[in-house]
């Protein structure tokens, strides 16, 4: 379980020590406003934490803590997981990407930088053909991040609560065109 390093961030594989940060973030209404049904109880956060650890154990990838490269402060999390529900028309194998950022560092490009690194991981190391992002249509921050990392709008949907959702996708080929250094650095280009 290696770390991913960017200009400003360390993306550390999700570990037991990140449980308290997940409880804190998932209880923050600002973070959870556009996620599922909203804030999580501490018990539900603990179950999701265990599920994230299990995903790493079973697949060798998953959630990562987003840390400041300067002082290793926790800034949020970024996830790359097996696509739970296939999206018709998206090439398999497909992975799903997501991000949560601590409101104290919103507006600094943290989600974009972390997500861009995870796309390189998905295509260059994990062999994904496609990466999907799903977000509530009202989440303009996630809309901006998906655009900045080269994802294209793919489909509109609704979540289980009936709220409008956006599904964005990027293929291996589109990523290669947008970021040719990534495949060259991985030996795949």
N, C-alpha and C positions, 0 to 999 in steps of 0.2 A: 504494500500500500504506500505508494510514493506520493509526495506532495507535488502540486503544480505551482510553479512560481511565475508571477507576472511582474510588470514594472513596479506595482505598488502592493501586490497581494500575495499571500500564501494560501493556497486552497488545500486544506488538510483533510485527509479521509476522516469521515465521521467516526467519533470515538465515544466511549462512555462518558468522558469528561465534558462533553458538549450538552449533556442532558439539561442542565440548569439554564443554559442559554436558550435552548429550544422552549422550555417552559416560559421563560421571560418574553421571548419574541412572540410566541403564540398566544400570550395573554394581552398583547398590546393591540388595541382596537385599530390603530393606524396601520399596522402591518397586516392585520387580518380582515380589514374592511372588504377586500376583494377575493378572499380565499374561503371557499366552501361556505359554511354557515356562520363564519365569524370566529371569534376567539375560542380557544380550546381550554378545556379544564386541564389541570395539572395531570390528572389521571390519563386523559386522552393523549396529551403530549408525551407522557411516559410510554404509552403503547406505540405511538408513532416512532419514538426514539428507538425502541426495541426493533420495530419493523425495519428501520433504516439500517441498524447494525446487522440484521439478518440479511438484508439485500446485499450488503458488502460481503458477508461471509459466503453467500451463495453465488454471487456474480463477479466479485472482484472490482466493483465500482458502485457508485451510488451518491448519497449526499456527501457534501464536503463543507467543512466550516470555512468561512471566508475570514481570513485574518489579515491585519495590517502587516505588511512586510517589515515596517519600521519597528514596531513594538509588540507584534503578535496579538494586538487587541482584537477581540471578536467583533466582526462587522456585520455578520449575517450568515446565510447559508446558500449554497447553490446545489441543485440536484441534477443528476443524470441517471435515469432509471429505465428499466425495461418498460416498454409501452404496455400499460395494463389493458387497455381497450384498443384494438387495432382501429386505424382510421382508413376507411376505404379510399383507395387511390394513392396511398402513401407507400413507397417502396420499403420492403422489409429486408433485413432487420432494421427496425426503427426504434429509437430511444426517445424519451421525453425529457425535456429540460425545464427547470424552474428555478426561481430565486426569491429570497427574502432578504431585505436589507434593513438593518437597524435604522430607525428614523433619524437618529443623531447624525448619520452620514448620508442621508438622502441628497440627491442632486450633485453628487461628486463623481458619477460614472462608475461606481463600484459594481453594480449589477451588470453593466455592459462589459466591463473588463473581465469579471469572473465568468460570465456566460460565454464570451468569446474564447476563453481558455478551455472551457468545457466542450465547445464545439470541436476544437482541435483534438481533444481527447477522444471524443465520440468517433470522429472520422479516421484519425490517424492511428490510434491505438486499439480501439474497440471494434473497428470494422463496420460501423453503422452505414447503412445506405441513405437513411433519412433521420432527421431529428425534428420532433414536433414540440411546439409550445402551445399550451391552452391557457387562456386567461379570460376573466370576465371583461366584457366589452367596455365597461366603465373604468377599467384600470388603464388609464392613459400612460402611466409610467411603464408598464409592461409592453404596451404597444410601441413606445419609443425604443425600448431595449430590443425588441424583436427586429425592428427596422434597422437599427444600428448594427446588429450582428448579421444582417443579410438574410433574415427570414422573410418569407413572402406570405401574405394572407392566403389561406387555402380554403377555408370554409367557415361559415357561421353556424352556431349550434345553440343549445341551451343547456344549462347545468341542471342537476336534479331538483333545484329549487325554482326552475323556470327562468332564471336570469340569462340574458344574452351572453354568449361566449364567442370568442374568436379562436380559431385554430390556425396557427402559422406553421410553416414547414421550410426546411432547407435540405436540399439533397447533397450528397457527396460531391457531385459535379458542380453544383452552384457554389458550394463552399470552396472548392478548389479554385474556381474562377475568382472568387472574392478574396481569397487568401492563399495565393500560390506558394508562399513560403512554407505553409504548414505541411503540405504533402512532401515538399523537397526535404524539409527537416526530418520528416519521419522515415524517409527512404521509400515512400510509396509513389512519389511524383515522377 
